[in-house]
């Protein structure tokens, strides 16, 4: 059996692109847990120095119907 190369290479871990120069950023400078459903991240680009925030919102937990 011969392995075929993947058609699209993806990074091994989640990344985000700089909002200004589009370079990959691999880790947030800091993260703040606002509550059970919201996390805010501060990103800083090593290439151009631009900083920006993102907000992650998780869905509300719903118990399965009995």
OpenMM code with the backbone's topology and positions (N, CA, C; nanometers):
from openmm import Vec3, app, unit

residues = "UNK UNK UNK UNK UNK UNK UNK UNK UNK UNK UNK UNK UNK UNK UNK UNK UNK UNK UNK UNK UNK UNK UNK UNK UNK UNK UNK UNK UNK UNK UNK UNK UNK UNK UNK UNK UNK UNK UNK UNK UNK UNK UNK UNK UNK UNK UNK UNK UNK UNK UNK UNK UNK UNK UNK UNK UNK UNK UNK UNK UNK UNK UNK UNK UNK UNK".split()
positions = [
    Vec3(0.0849, -0.1183, 0.0000),
    Vec3(0.0000, 0.0000, 0.0000),
    Vec3(0.0887, 0.1236, 0.0000),
    Vec3(0.0619, 0.2139, -0.0909),
    Vec3(0.1402, 0.3356, -0.1015),
    Vec3(0.0569, 0.4534, -0.0525),
    Vec3(0.1155, 0.5344, 0.0339),
    Vec3(0.0445, 0.6520, 0.0863),
    Vec3(0.0438, 0.7634, -0.0160),
    Vec3(-0.0691, 0.8283, -0.0266),
    Vec3(-0.0828, 0.9424, -0.1160),
    Vec3(-0.0644, 1.0706, -0.0362),
    Vec3(0.0060, 1.1702, -0.0921),
    Vec3(0.0211, 1.2965, -0.0198),
    Vec3(-0.1137, 1.3685, -0.0106),
    Vec3(-0.1365, 1.4395, 0.0994),
    Vec3(-0.2634, 1.5138, 0.1105),
    Vec3(-0.2709, 1.6236, 0.0057),
    Vec3(-0.3909, 1.6511, -0.0407),
    Vec3(-0.4081, 1.7531, -0.1438),
    Vec3(-0.3931, 1.8936, -0.0853),
    Vec3(-0.4270, 1.9102, 0.0415),
    Vec3(-0.4145, 2.0399, 0.1069),
    Vec3(-0.3448, 2.0173, 0.2403),
    Vec3(-0.2343, 2.0860, 0.2606),
    Vec3(-0.1644, 2.0748, 0.3885),
    Vec3(-0.2241, 2.1723, 0.4884),
    Vec3(-0.2528, 2.1233, 0.6048),
    Vec3(-0.3098, 2.2067, 0.7104),
    Vec3(-0.2124, 2.2109, 0.8270),
    Vec3(-0.2094, 2.3221, 0.8997),
    Vec3(-0.1218, 2.3267, 1.0163),
    Vec3(-0.1655, 2.2234, 1.1206),
    Vec3(-0.0719, 2.1758, 1.1996),
    Vec3(-0.1007, 2.0732, 1.2986),
    Vec3(-0.1788, 2.1238, 1.4178),
    Vec3(-0.1840, 2.2525, 1.4373),
    Vec3(-0.2599, 2.3090, 1.5487),
    Vec3(-0.3364, 2.4319, 1.4990),
    Vec3(-0.4390, 2.4722, 1.5724),
    Vec3(-0.5162, 2.5886, 1.5278),
    Vec3(-0.4294, 2.7149, 1.5232),
    Vec3(-0.4486, 2.7942, 1.4222),
    Vec3(-0.3776, 2.9210, 1.4085),
    Vec3(-0.4779, 3.0287, 1.3705),
    Vec3(-0.4311, 3.1523, 1.3773),
    Vec3(-0.5107, 3.2660, 1.3324),
    Vec3(-0.4173, 3.3533, 1.2507),
    Vec3(-0.4708, 3.4272, 1.1574),
    Vec3(-0.3889, 3.5165, 1.0766),
    Vec3(-0.3973, 3.6580, 1.1300),
    Vec3(-0.2861, 3.7300, 1.1191),
    Vec3(-0.2837, 3.8716, 1.1568),
    Vec3(-0.3850, 3.9468, 1.0702),
    Vec3(-0.4586, 4.0361, 1.1313),
    Vec3(-0.5612, 4.1129, 1.0597),
    Vec3(-0.5000, 4.2169, 0.9654),
    Vec3(-0.3696, 4.2461, 0.9796),
    Vec3(-0.3039, 4.3457, 0.8945),
    Vec3(-0.2161, 4.2837, 0.7863),
    Vec3(-0.1235, 4.1946, 0.8269),
    Vec3(-0.0258, 4.1420, 0.7302),
    Vec3(-0.0492, 3.9956, 0.6942),
    Vec3(-0.1462, 3.9299, 0.7575),
    Vec3(-0.1886, 3.7931, 0.7273),
    Vec3(-0.0852, 3.6847, 0.7597),
    Vec3(0.0135, 3.7175, 0.8436),
    Vec3(0.1069, 3.6153, 0.8906),
    Vec3(0.0365, 3.5290, 0.9947),
    Vec3(0.0765, 3.4025, 1.0048),
    Vec3(0.0156, 3.3126, 1.1029),
    Vec3(0.0624, 3.3471, 1.2438),
    Vec3(-0.0338, 3.3426, 1.3376),
    Vec3(-0.0047, 3.3601, 1.4802),
    Vec3(-0.0474, 3.2304, 1.5474),
    Vec3(0.0426, 3.1710, 1.6255),
    Vec3(0.0184, 3.0375, 1.6803),
    Vec3(-0.0350, 3.0365, 1.8222),
    Vec3(-0.0174, 3.1454, 1.8962),
    Vec3(-0.0655, 3.1480, 2.0346),
    Vec3(-0.1043, 3.2903, 2.0723),
    Vec3(-0.2093, 3.3021, 2.1498),
    Vec3(-0.2534, 3.4334, 2.1977),
    Vec3(-0.1563, 3.4847, 2.3034),
    Vec3(-0.1448, 3.6169, 2.3124),
    Vec3(-0.0627, 3.6775, 2.4177),
    Vec3(-0.1232, 3.6485, 2.5545),
    Vec3(-0.2554, 3.6605, 2.5638),
    Vec3(-0.3280, 3.6230, 2.6855),
    Vec3(-0.4716, 3.5909, 2.6507),
    Vec3(-0.5344, 3.5184, 2.7412),
    Vec3(-0.6749, 3.4824, 2.7269),
    Vec3(-0.7462, 3.5144, 2.8567),
    Vec3(-0.8687, 3.5609, 2.8450),
    Vec3(-0.9476, 3.5999, 2.9626),
    Vec3(-1.0814, 3.5263, 2.9565),
    Vec3(-1.1095, 3.4489, 3.0594),
    Vec3(-1.2364, 3.3770, 3.0683),
    Vec3(-1.3395, 3.4707, 3.1297),
    Vec3(-1.4341, 3.5171, 3.0495),
    Vec3(-1.5324, 3.6151, 3.0947),
    Vec3(-1.6452, 3.5492, 3.1738),
    Vec3(-1.6910, 3.4346, 3.1272),
    Vec3(-1.7933, 3.3566, 3.1969),
    Vec3(-1.7924, 3.2164, 3.1379),
    Vec3(-1.8941, 3.1371, 3.1660),
    Vec3(-1.8976, 2.9982, 3.1192),
    Vec3(-1.9024, 2.9846, 2.9677),
    Vec3(-1.9421, 3.0901, 2.8979),
    Vec3(-1.9621, 3.0804, 2.7531),
    Vec3(-1.8727, 3.1702, 2.6701),
    Vec3(-1.7921, 3.2581, 2.7331),
    Vec3(-1.7158, 3.3566, 2.6565),
    Vec3(-1.5685, 3.3603, 2.6996),
    Vec3(-1.4810, 3.3602, 2.5991),
    Vec3(-1.3369, 3.3729, 2.6220),
    Vec3(-1.2847, 3.4781, 2.5251),
    Vec3(-1.2087, 3.5742, 2.5788),
    Vec3(-1.1494, 3.6795, 2.4965),
    Vec3(-0.9992, 3.6519, 2.4837),
    Vec3(-0.9461, 3.6649, 2.3611),
    Vec3(-0.8038, 3.6432, 2.3360),
    Vec3(-0.7424, 3.7721, 2.2818),
    Vec3(-0.6206, 3.8043, 2.3275),
    Vec3(-0.5421, 3.9142, 2.2705),
    Vec3(-0.4320, 3.8514, 2.1864),
    Vec3(-0.4246, 3.8945, 2.0613),
    Vec3(-0.3251, 3.8435, 1.9674),
    Vec3(-0.2281, 3.9552, 1.9340),
    Vec3(-0.0999, 3.9229, 1.9193),
    Vec3(0.0017, 4.0197, 1.8791),
    Vec3(0.0874, 3.9566, 1.7702),
    Vec3(0.1014, 4.0255, 1.6592),
    Vec3(0.1768, 3.9744, 1.5451),
    Vec3(0.3252, 4.0037, 1.5632),
    Vec3(0.4079, 3.9003, 1.5526),
    Vec3(0.5529, 3.9174, 1.5618),
    Vec3(0.6094, 3.9872, 1.4386),
    Vec3(0.5414, 3.9769, 1.3243),
    Vec3(0.5926, 4.0353, 1.2001),
    Vec3(0.5717, 4.1855, 1.1916),
    Vec3(0.4499, 4.2327, 1.2233),
    Vec3(0.4206, 4.3755, 1.2057),
    Vec3(0.3861, 4.4481, 1.3353),
    Vec3(0.3670, 4.3734, 1.4449),
    Vec3(0.3387, 4.4370, 1.5738),
    Vec3(0.1924, 4.4690, 1.5988),
    Vec3(0.1065, 4.4408, 1.5027),
    Vec3(-0.0363, 4.4704, 1.5196),
    Vec3(-0.0967, 4.3834, 1.6297),
    Vec3(-0.1840, 4.4413, 1.7106),
    Vec3(-0.2542, 4.3683, 1.8159),
    Vec3(-0.4043, 4.3774, 1.7933),
    Vec3(-0.4734, 4.2673, 1.8215),
    Vec3(-0.6183, 4.2665, 1.8076),
    Vec3(-0.6760, 4.1621, 1.9008),
    Vec3(-0.8063, 4.1729, 1.9280),
    Vec3(-0.8755, 4.0804, 2.0169),
    Vec3(-0.9786, 4.0003, 1.9388),
    Vec3(-1.0035, 3.8785, 1.9877),
    Vec3(-1.1138, 3.7979, 1.9370),
    Vec3(-1.1964, 3.7512, 2.0561),
    Vec3(-1.3212, 3.7231, 2.0311),
    Vec3(-1.4112, 3.6735, 2.1350),
    Vec3(-1.4676, 3.5400, 2.0879),
    Vec3(-1.4515, 3.4377, 2.1704),
    Vec3(-1.5055, 3.3056, 2.1406),
    Vec3(-1.6309, 3.2872, 2.2251),
    Vec3(-1.7411, 3.2486, 2.1608),
    Vec3(-1.8668, 3.2244, 2.2307),
    Vec3(-1.9061, 3.0788, 2.2115),
    Vec3(-1.9184, 3.0075, 2.3215),
    Vec3(-1.9583, 2.8674, 2.3177),
    Vec3(-2.1095, 2.8572, 2.3308),
    Vec3(-2.1726, 2.7568, 2.2701),
    Vec3(-2.3174, 2.7430, 2.2827),
    Vec3(-2.3590, 2.7101, 2.4263),
    Vec3(-2.4783, 2.7512, 2.4601),
    Vec3(-2.5318, 2.7222, 2.5946),
    Vec3(-2.5543, 2.5732, 2.6076),
    Vec3(-2.5236, 2.5222, 2.7229),
    Vec3(-2.5452, 2.3787, 2.7485),
    Vec3(-2.6931, 2.3536, 2.7672),
    Vec3(-2.7435, 2.2529, 2.6997),
    Vec3(-2.8838, 2.2131, 2.7163),
    Vec3(-2.8878, 2.0674, 2.7579),
    Vec3(-2.9627, 2.0404, 2.8593),
    Vec3(-2.9770, 1.9005, 2.9037),
    Vec3(-3.0625, 1.8253, 2.8034),
    Vec3(-3.0265, 1.7004, 2.7778),
    Vec3(-3.1091, 1.6201, 2.6881),
    Vec3(-3.2492, 1.5978, 2.7470),
    Vec3(-3.3465, 1.5927, 2.6599),
    Vec3(-3.4842, 1.5690, 2.7059),
    Vec3(-3.4932, 1.4289, 2.7647),
    Vec3(-3.5653, 1.4199, 2.8735),
    Vec3(-3.5781, 1.2890, 2.9399),
    Vec3(-3.6865, 1.2049, 2.8792),
] * unit.nanometer
topology = app.Topology()
chain = topology.addChain("A")
for resn in residues:
    res = topology.addResidue(resn, chain)
    for name in ("N", "CA", "C"):
        topology.addAtom(name, app.Element.getBySymbol(name[0]), res)
